[in-house]
Amino acid sequence: MVKKNCGCVNMTLYGLPCAYILSMKICNKRLIRLGEMDPSWQRLRIGEEENEDGFSVMDECIGIEERIKKAPYKMKLHTMKIMHQLAFP
């Protein structure tokens, strides 16, 4: 018994089974199937490290800097504040 048009936050935003579906599965002692989740969760790998050699965000930083140069002054200040928070949490 699955609610086809579930509008809960977990299902609509995160692609995860909602509390209703989980409670029905628990009551009926059924497993949560991988196909019941959004494909992005199916590709998730926990505990596997990616190779970080050569990792760089310089191209992105250059792109951001070029875009900021064209922005209004107040937007430049706002963007700088956000970037500062990201760089120095």
PyMOL commands that set and color helices and strands:
alter all, ss='L'
color gray80, all
select helices_A, chain A and resi 9-14+19-27+34-36+39-42+58-69+73-87
alter helices_A, ss='H'
color red, helices_A
deselect
rebuild
show_as cartoon
